[in-house]
């Protein structure tokens, strides 16, 4: 099954930063038991694992990280 995009938001902040969140739904399998593709985040050039709990929590954590890392709110 091809990944299905279920949420996408993209912002340009201060005409300098591109902030983007994409959530893809996968067919549930042994590899993707929650049906989501490889929960992780990118900060600068780093890809970090993310302990997925729920879509609402993911978005909340994402917005918190933006404030912490860039000092801006979206």
Secondary structure, DSSP 8 states (H G I E B T S, - for coil): ---EEEEEEEEEETTTEEEEEEEEE----SS-TTSBS--EEEETTEEEE-----HHHHHHHHHHHHHHHHS---
